[in-house]
Amino acid sequence: MGKIIAIANQKGGVGKTTTSVNLAASLGVLEKKVLLIDADPQANASSGLGIDIEEIKSGTYQLLEHTASAKKVIIPTDSPNLDIIPAHIDLVAIEIELVDKDEREYMLKKALAPIKNDYDFILIDCAPSLGLLTLNALTAADAVMIPIQCEYFALEGLGKLLNTVKSVQKIHNPNLDIEGLLLTMYDSRLRLSNQVVEEVQKHFDQMVFKTIIQRNVRLSEAPSYGESIINYDAGSKGASNYLSLAREIIAKNEALVQ
């Protein structure tokens, strides 16, 4: 049974796409079959895995429009066990086009139903907004992972996102769970980083992943080469952080299955 995890935060620059790409690659290296869905019109997850987005004929847009099936829009990547449904700038238009459709919040859920069990994990890289695209992702997902950067405004907007999750649970998807809060961009030398970690752990306790993603130059270089950190520099701190996160998620979900 595949598990769908939406990676969401309406704040930009919190490490959402970095997490989507590198967690997907890490789960693949740990021999899980993974599908990454790029649900962000900026298409950074697609280009970050070496997909030429100008060449994309069909992807998340067609999937949401139901003009192409999931099987038709899946592309294999150079990472082991990792496929992707890419995005293109045309995804910007989807919010307007879906607005008049019946059950518009369920478009992604319906489109993924036939392939859900073909994968161990399906990760959705959400756009930095709480619009219809993100709503579709949260309605389709079994759980949501929320990256939080270890910086001054870290908790700003988190309440709003958690309220959105609650309303999705109430109206569209009663089974939506919170997979966890992920602390990103951590710099151990900064007192502020350490304060944010303490604050988040104090308030959210069990909801916070034990793995913390540290600031890492190699991690920020990798996307410009169209590679995950695992392919780009497997010995880096960034690779070791994301492999640790992948192991934590696998262990957590295997415990639930047993």
C-alpha positions in Angstrom: 0.0 0.0 0.0 1.6 3.3 -1.1 1.7 6.3 1.2 1.2 9.8 -0.2 3.0 12.6 1.6 2.5 16.2 0.7 5.4 18.5 1.5 3.8 21.8 2.2 4.4 25.3 3.7 2.9 28.5 2.3 6.1 30.3 3.2 8.7 30.3 0.4 12.3 29.5 0.9 11.9 27.0 3.7 13.6 24.0 1.9 10.4 22.5 0.6 11.7 21.5 -2.9 15.1 20.7 -1.5 13.4 18.3 0.9 11.0 16.8 -1.8 13.9 16.0 -4.2 16.4 14.8 -1.7 14.0 12.8 0.5 12.6 11.1 -2.7 16.1 10.3 -3.9 17.1 9.0 -0.4 14.1 6.8 -0.1 14.9 5.4 -3.6 18.5 4.6 -2.6 17.1 2.8 0.4 15.2 0.5 -2.0 11.8 2.0 -1.8 9.9 2.7 -5.0 9.2 6.4 -5.1 7.1 8.8 -7.2 7.7 12.5 -6.9 4.9 14.8 -8.1 5.9 18.4 -8.9 2.9 20.5 -8.0 4.6 23.8 -8.0 4.4 26.0 -11.2 8.1 27.0 -10.7 8.9 23.4 -11.6 12.1 23.4 -9.5 11.7 19.8 -8.4 11.6 18.8 -12.1 14.7 20.8 -13.1 16.4 19.7 -9.8 16.2 16.1 -11.1 17.6 17.0 -14.5 14.3 17.2 -16.4 14.3 19.8 -19.2 11.0 21.5 -18.4 10.9 23.1 -21.8 10.6 19.6 -23.3 7.7 18.6 -21.1 4.7 17.6 -23.2 2.5 16.5 -20.3 2.8 16.5 -16.5 1.0 17.6 -13.4 -1.2 20.1 -15.4 -2.6 17.3 -17.6 -3.0 15.0 -14.6 -5.1 17.6 -12.8 -7.1 18.4 -15.9 -7.7 14.6 -16.4 -6.6 14.9 -20.0 -3.8 12.4 -19.3 -3.6 9.4 -17.0 -0.9 9.2 -14.3 0.8 6.3 -16.1 1.1 8.5 -19.2 2.8 11.4 -17.4 5.3 9.5 -15.3 9.0 9.9 -16.3 11.8 7.8 -14.9 14.8 9.8 -13.4 18.5 9.0 -13.1 18.0 8.3 -9.4 17.5 4.6 -8.4 13.8 3.7 -7.9 12.6 7.3 -8.4 10.0 8.4 -11.0 8.6 11.9 -11.4 5.5 13.6 -12.7 7.0 16.9 -13.8 5.6 20.4 -13.8 5.7 23.2 -16.3 4.9 26.9 -16.0 1.4 26.2 -17.5 0.5 24.8 -14.1 -0.1 28.5 -13.1 -3.4 28.4 -15.0 -4.8 25.3 -13.3 -6.2 27.2 -10.3 -8.4 29.4 -12.7 -9.3 26.4 -14.9 -10.4 24.2 -12.0 -12.5 26.8 -10.2 -15.8 26.0 -12.0 -15.3 22.2 -12.0 -17.3 19.9 -9.7 -15.2 18.3 -6.9 -12.3 20.4 -7.9 -10.4 19.6 -4.7 -10.4 15.9 -5.6 -8.8 16.0 -9.0 -5.4 14.8 -7.9 -6.8 12.2 -5.5 -8.8 10.7 -8.4 -5.9 10.8 -10.8 -3.5 9.0 -8.4 -5.9 6.3 -7.3 -4.9 3.8 -10.2 -1.2 4.1 -9.4 -1.1 4.5 -5.6 -0.2 0.9 -4.9 2.6 0.9 -7.6 4.8 2.8 -5.2 6.0 2.7 -1.6 5.9 6.4 -1.3 4.4 9.2 -3.4 5.8 12.7 -2.4 4.1 15.9 -3.6 6.1 19.1 -3.7 3.5 21.8 -3.1 3.5 25.4 -4.3 4.3 28.1 -1.7 0.6 29.0 -1.3 -2.5 27.6 0.2 -4.4 27.7 -3.1 -6.3 25.1 -5.0 -3.1 23.2 -6.0 -2.0 22.7 -2.4 -5.6 21.9 -1.4 -5.6 19.1 -4.1 -2.3 17.8 -2.7 -3.7 17.8 0.9 -6.9 16.1 -0.2 -5.0 13.4 -2.0 -2.4 12.9 0.7 -2.3 10.5 3.6 0.0 12.8 5.5 1.6 16.2 5.3 5.2 17.1 6.1 6.0 20.7 7.0 9.5 22.0 6.6 10.4 24.9 9.0 13.6 26.9 8.5 15.6 27.6 11.7 15.3 31.4 11.3 13.6 34.3 12.9 10.1 34.1 11.3 10.1 30.3 11.5 6.8 29.9 13.2 5.1 32.7 11.3 2.3 31.3 9.2 2.6 27.8 10.8 -0.7 28.4 12.7 -2.4 29.3 9.4 -1.1 26.1 7.7 -2.2 23.9 10.6 -5.7 25.6 10.4 -5.8 24.7 6.7 -4.8 21.1 7.5 -7.7 21.0 10.1 -10.2 22.3 7.7 -9.1 19.8 5.0 -9.5 17.1 7.6 -13.0 18.3 8.4 -14.2 18.8 4.9 -12.2 16.9 2.3 -9.9 14.3 3.9 -10.6 13.1 7.4 -7.7 10.7 7.2 -5.0 13.4 6.6 -2.3 13.0 9.2 0.7 15.2 10.1 3.8 13.2 9.1 5.9 15.6 11.0 7.6 19.0 11.2 11.1 19.1 9.7 13.6 21.7 10.8 15.7 22.9 7.9 18.7 25.3 7.3 20.1 24.7 10.7 23.4 26.4 11.6 24.7 25.1 14.9 26.9 28.2 15.2 24.0 30.6 15.4 22.2 31.1 18.7 19.0 31.9 16.8 19.0 28.5 15.1 19.3 26.7 18.4 16.6 28.8 19.9 14.2 28.0 17.0 15.0 24.2 17.5 14.2 24.5 21.2 11.0 26.5 20.6 9.6 24.1 18.0 10.5 21.0 20.0 8.9 22.5 23.1 5.7 23.4 21.4 5.3 20.4 19.1 7.2 17.7 20.8 6.5 14.3 19.2 5.5 16.0 15.9 9.1 17.1 15.2 11.4 14.8 13.2 14.6 13.8 15.1 16.6 14.5 12.0 17.5 18.2 11.5 18.6 19.4 8.0 21.8 21.5 8.4 22.9 24.3 6.1 25.2 22.8 3.5 26.8 24.4 0.5 26.7 21.1 -1.5 23.0 20.9 -0.9 22.4 24.3 -2.5 24.8 23.5 -5.4 23.2 20.2 -6.4 20.0 21.6 -8.2 22.1 23.7 -10.6 23.6 20.4 -11.9 20.1 18.8 -12.1 21.0 16.2 -9.5 19.8 15.2 -6.0 22.4 15.5 -3.2 22.7 11.7 -3.2 23.9 11.7 -6.9 25.9 15.0 -6.6 27.8 14.3 -3.4 26.9 11.2 -1.4 29.5 11.9 1.2 28.2 15.4 2.1 26.5 16.4 5.3 23.3 17.2 3.3 23.2 13.6 1.9 23.7 12.1 5.3 20.9 14.3 6.7 18.4 13.3 4.1 19.3 9.6 4.3 18.7 9.9 8.0 15.3 11.5 7.4 14.4 8.8 4.9 15.3 6.0 7.5 13.2 7.8 10.1 10.2 7.9 7.8 10.6 4.3 6.8 10.9 3.2 10.4 7.9 5.2 11.4 5.7 3.8 8.6 6.8 0.2 9.1 5.9 0.5 12.8 2.4 1.7 11.7 2.0 -1.2 9.3 2.9 -3.9 11.7 
